[in-house]
């Protein structure tokens, strides 16, 4: 996509650009969200339009990859500017932009209808691409202050490559070679260099985060293949090569500040809310997924029940809470196939029926290496993200410590903020 709009960067070609202090719990970066009923004609038109874009677009011409999701409602209690646009102006389509964490979170929000939806989705992507290019240029400007020779090499080796520009700000720098920094490394290469067999577990990723500053110091002194591989593992999770190159060019004082900021455990340490599992006398007759055990998020005298849209979502999330409570920072990626008995017991305690068959149906999407083959478990994990993310939004609390990114990740909420009845903890 060619970006030729010369208007100010804070004046996108569609809607308005808004900055809030954090991400929306229900949203993913570069996700386009249409607020509408899923079965409406507007939703159908939007999904057809997005499918048309995907079939016709050349991904190498774009900085980002885009997905469209139709949602009937969103909680914006922690995002007053977005709430004002949606409630006050009737805006119903928005995108959460990928931006460096230290810059807050930016969104483009606009109003659309069935007649204009195709055009507006295209304009939304166009505006997002333009913001991405602006951010990339700002990064290059910062980089050139301390490393002009490196920037010259970057331009000489890669700037003429369309694929380089297409990937620069999201898993980027495809032609850039450097004897120390290298380029954005694929997972298979990282695993080989670190002698990792199978999946890269949550605990293994945490080890790389914890040693991040030490490895940066090593690379500033001399080439160190293992330290570089450890950094590649970190930056593959964060959004790799740009920030690795940028961080390594900065002063040690700034490196220490940034390392503390992007580590996901930082938000958990700053959090003041608890997750409490409480028992009820009986299941809720009106909300079938609110069983005899329920999860609340609370802060001092504020207390909010998290309503799970799937029973499997509540039980699976409860297993992660139990593991985090019991094992603290020793938690690692869960081999879910080993949790059939615990899942079944928790399901029966909560909903009054055995959960063995339900567990089997949920877990059958895995192969023998515990790798997801279908989208069944993905749907459950997404429902957890939506449910927990919405509750965090209502409590005006950043959601990251309470969310599961995928089956290899784990919760970062501190164990002392997890409260679970003894009869449940006694099951393990």
C-alpha positions as a printed NumPy array, in Angstrom:
array([[  0.   ,   0.   ,   0.   ],
       [  1.39 ,   3.4  ,  -0.941],
       [  1.07 ,   6.004,   1.728],
       [  0.761,   9.417,   0.101],
       [ -1.415,  11.289,   2.619],
       [  0.53 ,  14.345,   3.802],
       [ -1.971,  15.549,   6.418],
       [ -0.864,  15.634,  10.095],
       [ -0.4  ,  12.177,  11.598],
       [ -3.048,  12.875,  14.262],
       [ -5.639,  13.508,  11.538],
       [ -6.3  ,  10.114,   9.873],
       [ -8.219,   9.829,   6.622],
       [-11.083,   8.185,   8.52 ],
       [-12.427,   8.904,  11.991],
       [-10.15 ,  10.168,  14.745],
       [ -6.894,   9.037,  16.332],
       [ -7.226,   8.57 ,  20.1  ],
       [ -4.613,   7.78 ,  22.729],
       [ -5.519,   5.991,  25.954],
       [ -3.302,   4.823,  28.808],
       [ -3.55 ,   1.082,  28.027],
       [ -4.984,  -1.539,  25.672],
       [ -8.613,  -2.668,  25.75 ],
       [ -8.806,  -6.067,  27.444],
       [-10.97 ,  -7.589,  24.704],
       [ -8.829,  -6.304,  21.824],
       [ -5.713,  -7.547,  20.04 ],
       [ -3.264,  -5.249,  18.267],
       [ -4.108,  -4.52 ,  14.617],
       [ -7.553,  -6.016,  15.119],
       [-10.382,  -4.16 ,  13.399],
       [-13.509,  -4.296,  15.565],
       [-17.019,  -3.646,  14.305],
       [-19.556,  -3.024,  17.068],
       [-22.696,  -4.685,  15.707],
       [-24.915,  -7.702,  16.182],
       [-23.096, -10.721,  14.694],
       [-26.136, -11.744,  12.615],
       [-26.875,  -8.26 ,  11.254],
       [-26.602,  -7.336,   7.594],
       [-23.829,  -4.864,   8.501],
       [-21.788,  -7.631,  10.12 ],
       [-22.259,  -9.911,   7.116],
       [-21.239,  -7.134,   4.733],
       [-18.153,  -6.404,   6.841],
       [-17.008, -10.04 ,   6.934],
       [-17.467, -10.338,   3.161],
       [-15.54 ,  -7.113,   2.627],
       [-12.658,  -8.278,   4.815],
       [-12.515, -11.612,   3.036],
       [-12.3  ,  -9.738,  -0.247],
       [ -9.392,  -7.667,   1.026],
       [ -7.536, -10.757,   2.245],
       [ -7.881, -12.496,  -1.101],
       [ -6.693,  -9.505,  -3.107],
       [ -4.009,  -7.936,  -0.894],
       [ -0.306,  -8.641,  -1.209],
       [  0.905,  -8.956,   2.376],
       [  4.379,  -7.758,   1.407],
       [  2.856,  -4.344,   0.687],
       [  1.625,  -3.919,   4.275],
       [  3.378,  -3.271,   7.566],
       [  0.745,  -5.136,   9.605],
       [ -1.579,  -8.108,   9.317],
       [ -5.234,  -7.288,   9.917],
       [ -8.183,  -9.277,  11.224],
       [-11.829,  -8.22 ,  11.544],
       [-14.056,  -9.215,  14.451],
       [-17.717,  -8.367,  14.995],
       [-18.627,  -7.742,  18.636],
       [-22.076,  -6.762,  19.968],
       [-20.704,  -4.628,  22.819],
       [-17.455,  -3.503,  24.433],
       [-16.623,  -2.288,  27.916],
       [-14.885,   1.101,  27.823],
       [-14.915,   2.018,  31.509],
       [-11.129,   2.325,  31.521],
       [-11.098,   4.189,  28.184],
       [-13.148,   7.385,  28.534],
       [-12.179,   8.828,  25.144],
       [-13.263,   5.691,  23.291],
       [-16.447,   5.513,  25.324],
       [-17.276,   9.092,  24.429],
       [-16.777,   8.4  ,  20.71 ],
       [-18.902,   5.244,  20.733],
       [-21.673,   6.42 ,  23.069],
       [-21.657,  10.088,  22.199],
       [-20.93 ,  10.068,  18.461],
       [-22.192,   6.648,  17.439],
       [-18.81 ,   5.42 ,  16.203],
       [-18.916,   1.676,  15.593],
       [-15.649,   0.622,  13.953],
       [-12.179,   0.904,  15.469],
       [ -8.689,  -0.522,  15.403],
       [ -6.194,  -0.934,  18.247],
       [ -2.77 ,  -0.009,  16.889],
       [  0.5  ,  -1.676,  17.801],
       [  2.548,   0.986,  19.571],
       [  5.537,   0.822,  21.929],
       [  4.327,   0.293,  25.48 ],
       [  5.923,   3.495,  26.745],
       [  3.711,   5.52 ,  24.4  ],
       [  0.363,   4.397,  25.815],
       [ -2.111,   2.833,  23.383],
       [ -3.521,   4.384,  20.232],
       [ -6.785,   3.703,  18.428],
       [ -8.492,   4.859,  15.261],
       [-12.261,   5.04 ,  15.719],
       [-14.925,   5.932,  13.15 ],
       [-18.556,   5.485,  12.151],
       [-19.665,   3.234,   9.3  ],
       [-22.763,   1.672,   7.742],
       [-23.577,  -1.138,   5.346],
       [-23.178,   1.043,   2.263],
       [-19.736,   2.363,   3.245],
       [-18.3  ,  -0.642,   5.077],
       [-16.035,  -1.866,   2.259],
       [-14.524,   1.575,   1.716],
       [-14.192,   2.234,   5.43 ],
       [-12.366,  -1.014,   6.189],
       [ -9.88 ,  -0.114,   3.473],
       [ -9.46 ,   3.391,   4.869],
       [ -9.033,   1.986,   8.377],
       [ -6.141,  -0.197,   7.214],
       [ -4.692,   2.693,   5.213],
       [ -4.755,   4.992,   8.247],
       [ -3.191,   2.288,  10.451],
       [ -0.422,   1.744,   7.9  ],
       [  0.329,   5.441,   7.894],
       [  0.595,   5.573,  11.693],
       [  2.91 ,   2.561,  11.599],
       [  5.162,   4.237,   9.048],
       [  5.264,   7.387,  11.191],
       [  6.276,   5.355,  14.261],
       [  8.939,   3.583,  12.239],
       [ 10.436,   6.881,  11.099],
       [ 10.489,   8.167,  14.686],
       [ 12.352,   5.025,  15.718],
       [ 14.904,   5.533,  12.952],
       [ 15.408,   9.131,  14.049],
       [ 16.133,   8.003,  17.606],
       [ 18.471,   5.313,  16.335],
       [ 20.526,   7.644,  14.161],
       [ 21.405,   9.899,  17.124],
       [ 23.745,   7.31 ,  18.629],
       [ 24.378,   5.04 ,  15.652],
       [ 24.601,   6.937,  12.361],
       [ 26.842,   4.284,  10.787],
       [ 24.35 ,   1.572,  11.656],
       [ 21.512,   3.505,  10.049],
       [ 23.569,   3.987,   6.88 ],
       [ 24.153,   0.242,   6.739],
       [ 20.471,  -0.395,   7.351],
       [ 19.443,   1.816,   4.457],
       [ 22.136,   0.466,   2.146],
       [ 21.288,  -3.181,   2.759],
       [ 17.539,  -3.116,   3.152],
       [ 15.743,   0.113,   2.355],
       [ 15.36 ,  -0.765,  -1.308],
       [ 13.573,  -4.007,  -0.454],
       [  9.773,  -3.812,  -0.477],
       [  9.608,  -6.754,   1.881],
       [ 11.871,  -4.951,   4.33 ],
       [  9.538,  -1.971,   4.483],
       [  6.507,  -4.254,   4.648],
       [  7.832,  -6.047,   7.709],
       [  9.821,  -3.33 ,   9.471],
       [  7.495,  -2.579,  12.351],
       [  5.988,  -6.027,  12.88 ],
       [  8.406,  -8.95 ,  12.781],
       [ 10.713,  -6.956,  10.566],
       [ 13.96 ,  -6.128,   8.881],
       [ 14.065,  -8.944,   6.37 ],
       [ 17.278,  -8.055,   4.57 ],
       [ 19.264,  -6.499,   7.397],
       [ 22.465,  -8.406,   8.218],
       [ 24.782,  -7.486,  11.083],
       [ 27.515,  -9.648,  12.65 ],
       [ 26.15 ,  -9.044,  16.172],
       [ 22.515,  -8.059,  15.88 ],
       [ 21.432, -10.404,  13.108],
       [ 17.82 , -10.2  ,  11.932],
       [ 14.459, -11.234,  13.316],
       [ 14.994, -14.924,  13.985],
       [ 12.385, -17.642,  13.379],
       [ 11.3  , -19.823,  16.301],
       [ 12.869, -22.952,  14.78 ],
       [ 16.264, -21.216,  14.613],
       [ 15.999, -19.972,  18.207],
       [ 15.131, -23.437,  19.484],
       [ 18.104, -24.938,  17.643],
       [ 20.567, -22.344,  18.971],
       [ 19.309, -22.818,  22.549],
       [ 19.043, -26.617,  22.298],
       [ 15.306, -26.564,  23.021],
       [ 13.286, -29.591,  22.009],
       [  9.503, -29.385,  21.633],
       [  7.61 , -26.235,  22.562],
       [  9.182, -23.174,  24.165],
       [  7.502, -23.215,  27.557],
       [  6.293, -20.333,  29.702],
       [  9.049, -20.969,  32.246],
       [ 11.699, -20.948,  29.527],
       [ 10.416, -17.617,  28.208],
       [ 10.466, -16.209,  31.746],
       [ 14.131, -17.214,  32.11 ],
       [ 14.951, -15.254,  28.966],
       [ 13.083, -12.191,  30.243],
       [ 14.887, -12.372,  33.599],
       [ 18.326, -12.529,  31.937],
       [ 17.515,  -9.875,  29.333],
       [ 19.578,  -7.019,  30.782],
       [ 22.561,  -9.294,  31.417],
       [ 22.492, -10.5  ,  27.809],
       [ 22.303,  -6.931,  26.491],
       [ 25.409,  -6.081,  28.529],
       [ 27.222,  -9.082,  27.028],
       [ 26.387,  -8.062,  23.48 ],
       [ 27.549,  -4.508,  24.038],
       [ 31.015,  -5.873,  24.893],
       [ 31.482,  -8.617,  22.287],
       [ 29.563, -11.085,  20.064],
       [ 27.877, -13.812,  22.122],
       [ 25.743, -16.306,  20.133],
       [ 23.909, -17.673,  23.178],
       [ 23.109, -14.205,  24.566],
       [ 21.841, -13.17 ,  21.146],
       [ 19.653, -16.291,  20.931],
       [ 18.2  , -15.497,  24.368],
       [ 17.394, -11.963,  23.2  ],
       [ 15.837, -13.332,  20.027],
       [ 13.5  , -15.418,  22.174],
       [ 12.467, -12.318,  24.144],
       [ 12.008, -10.112,  21.127],
       [ 10.077, -12.763,  19.251],
       [  7.515, -12.455,  22.034],
       [  7.55 ,  -8.658,  22.237],
       [  7.829,  -7.835,  18.522],
       [ 11.352,  -8.632,  17.631],
       [ 14.104,  -7.095,  15.573],
       [ 13.416,  -3.361,  15.623],
       [ 13.439,  -3.04 ,  19.373],
       [ 16.418,  -5.357,  19.807],
       [ 18.472,  -3.161,  17.491],
       [ 17.12 ,  -0.028,  19.112],
       [ 17.757,  -1.166,  22.702],
       [ 21.309,  -2.29 ,  21.943],
       [ 22.102,   1.165,  20.608],
       [ 20.997,   3.001,  23.751],
       [ 22.812,   3.939,  26.923],
       [ 22.977,   1.352,  29.744],
       [ 20.748,   3.562,  31.927],
       [ 18.03 ,   3.703,  29.301],
       [ 18.366,  -0.028,  28.618],
       [ 17.665,  -0.786,  32.281],
       [ 14.589,   1.444,  32.265],
       [ 13.153,  -0.109,  29.102],
       [ 13.878,  -3.685,  30.202],
       [ 11.82 ,  -3.113,  33.313],
       [  8.998,  -1.619,  31.291],
       [  8.435,  -4.337,  28.697],
       [  8.772,  -7.277,  31.086],
       [  5.189,  -8.611,  31.523],
       [  5.799,  -9.23 ,  35.234],
       [  6.105,  -5.491,  35.835],
       [  2.369,  -4.902,  35.374],
       [  1.609,  -7.818,  37.675],
       [  3.805,  -6.357,  40.414],
       [  2.017,  -3.016,  40.129],
       [ -1.476,  -4.515,  40.212],
       [ -3.661,  -3.953,  43.283],
       [ -6.615,  -6.226,  42.486],
       [ -7.33 ,  -9.773,  43.669],
       [ -8.944, -12.711,  41.897],
       [-11.123, -14.587,  44.398],
       [-12.923, -17.878,  43.856],
       [-16.035, -18.035,  46.046],
       [-18.645, -20.702,  46.643],
       [-22.383, -20.176,  46.185],
       [-25.28 , -22.146,  47.62 ],
       [-26.422, -23.212,  44.162],
       [-25.97 , -22.506,  40.484],
       [-27.552, -19.379,  39.061],
       [-30.867, -20.253,  37.372],
       [-30.64 , -17.289,  35.007],
       [-26.949, -17.601,  34.134],
       [-26.237, -21.28 ,  33.517],
       [-22.452, -20.758,  33.43 ],
       [-22.391, -19.268,  36.952],
       [-22.112, -22.48 ,  38.953],
       [-21.475, -23.312,  42.601],
       [-18.019, -21.733,  42.344],
       [-17.54 , -18.322,  40.806],
       [-14.668, -15.945,  40.16 ],
       [-14.613, -12.341,  41.353],
       [-12.167,  -9.546,  40.661],
       [-11.929,  -7.147,  43.583],
       [-10.096,  -4.091,  44.833],
       [-10.748,  -2.925,  48.405],
       [-14.531,  -2.429,  48.575],
       [-15.084,  -2.996,  44.825],
       [-16.107,  -6.509,  43.814],
       [-17.146,  -7.703,  40.357],
       [-18.321, -11.162,  39.288],
       [-16.67 , -12.423,  36.105],
       [-19.358, -14.031,  33.968],
       [-17.822, -16.735,  31.772],
       [-19.521, -17.366,  28.435],
       [-18.292, -20.965,  28.425],
       [-18.234, -23.411,  31.326],
       [-15.047, -24.93 ,  29.911],
       [-13.515, -21.448,  29.991],
       [-14.164, -21.04 ,  33.713],
       [-12.799, -24.498,  34.62 ],
       [ -9.723, -24.126,  32.415],
       [ -8.977, -20.684,  33.851],
       [ -9.456, -22.058,  37.36 ],
       [ -6.797, -24.711,  36.653],
       [ -4.336, -21.985,  35.655],
       [ -5.187, -20.008,  38.813],
       [ -4.619, -23.074,  41.   ],
       [ -1.267, -23.77 ,  39.349],
       [ -0.13 , -20.156,  39.683],
       [ -1.26 , -20.033,  43.322],
       [  0.55 , -23.26 ,  44.199],
       [  3.764, -22.884,  42.221],
       [  4.288, -19.112,  41.979],
       [  7.171, -18.158,  39.688],
       [  7.938, -21.844,  39.149],
       [  4.889, -22.241,  36.909],
       [  5.557, -23.505,  33.418],
       [  3.594, -24.332,  30.299],
       [  0.837, -26.773,  31.256],
       [  0.567, -30.095,  29.498],
       [ -3.215, -29.955,  29.487],
       [ -3.604, -33.629,  28.595],
       [ -2.475, -34.415,  32.15 ],
       [ -5.299, -32.426,  33.746],
       [ -8.283, -34.576,  32.824],
       [ -8.93 , -35.786,  36.375],
       [ -8.638, -32.314,  37.929],
       [-10.812, -30.773,  35.189],
       [-13.47 , -33.447,  35.739],
       [-13.52 , -32.937,  39.525],
       [-13.722, -29.171,  39.264],
       [-16.473, -29.416,  36.662],
       [-18.526, -31.742,  38.872],
       [-17.996, -29.549,  41.945],
       [-19.062, -26.449,  39.998],
       [-21.809, -27.708,  37.688],
       [-22.924, -30.999,  39.238],
       [-21.999, -33.307,  36.336],
       [-18.86 , -35.155,  35.341],
       [-16.521, -33.247,  33.066],
       [-14.606, -36.195,  31.574],
       [-16.386, -36.235,  28.217],
       [-16.372, -32.453,  28.034],
       [-12.625, -32.421,  28.681],
       [-12.057, -35.039,  25.992],
       [-14.033, -33.007,  23.47 ],
       [-12.015, -29.901,  24.315],
       [ -8.609, -31.552,  24.328],
       [ -8.973, -33.757,  21.24 ],
       [ -7.677, -30.885,  19.128],
       [ -4.146, -31.705,  20.31 ],
       [ -1.695, -34.131,  18.735],
       [  0.768, -36.322,  20.666],
       [  3.18 , -33.39 ,  21.015],
       [  0.524, -31.278,  22.759],
       [  0.343, -28.95 ,  19.738],
       [ -2.968, -27.439,  18.681],
       [ -4.28 , -28.879,  15.424],
       [ -7.742, -27.306,  15.288],
       [ -9.449, -24.232,  16.689],
       [-11.547, -25.814,  19.466],
       [ -9.279, -24.833,  22.332],
       [ -8.524, -21.508,  20.638],
       [-12.224, -20.652,  20.929],
       [-12.182, -21.463,  24.653],
       [ -9.056, -19.354,  25.223],
       [-10.539, -16.469,  23.256],
       [-13.695, -16.607,  25.372],
       [-11.521, -16.423,  28.506],
       [ -9.73 , -13.382,  27.105],
       [-13.032, -11.674,  26.332],
       [-14.617, -12.476,  29.699],
       [-11.639, -11.629,  31.901],
       [-10.627,  -8.682,  29.733],
       [-14.12 ,  -7.18 ,  29.986],
       [-14.114,  -7.538,  33.765],
       [-10.709,  -5.832,  34.005],
       [-12.037,  -3.025,  31.84 ],
       [-14.971,  -2.524,  34.197],
       [-12.573,  -2.421,  37.136],
       [-10.324,   0.019,  35.25 ],
       [ -7.402,  -2.38 ,  35.626],
       [ -4.813,  -3.281,  32.921],
       [ -5.705,  -6.813,  31.879],
       [ -2.324,  -8.228,  30.816],
       [ -1.396, -10.062,  34.075],
       [ -4.744, -11.891,  34.045],
       [ -4.799, -13.049,  30.411],
       [ -3.561, -16.165,  28.625],
       [ -2.05 , -15.426,  25.212],
       [ -2.041, -19.056,  24.079],
       [ -1.609, -22.602,  25.367],
       [  2.133, -22.159,  25.989],
       [  1.742, -19.037,  28.152],
       [  0.736, -18.705,  31.798],
       [ -0.726, -16.081,  34.105],
       [  1.585, -13.45 ,  35.609],
       [ -0.789, -12.24 ,  38.341],
       [  1.032, -12.569,  41.677],
       [  0.053, -15.624,  43.781],
       [ -0.814, -13.413,  46.762],
       [ -3.534, -11.822,  44.631],
       [ -5.202, -15.206,  44.005],
       [ -7.669, -16.415,  46.657],
       [ -8.995, -19.978,  46.321],
       [-11.059, -22.025,  48.831],
       [ -9.106, -24.778,  50.618],
       [-11.413, -27.528,  49.333],
       [-10.298, -26.697,  45.794],
       [ -6.598, -26.315,  46.634],
       [ -6.729, -29.713,  48.373],
       [ -7.454, -31.377,  45.018],
       [ -3.82 , -31.005,  43.953]])
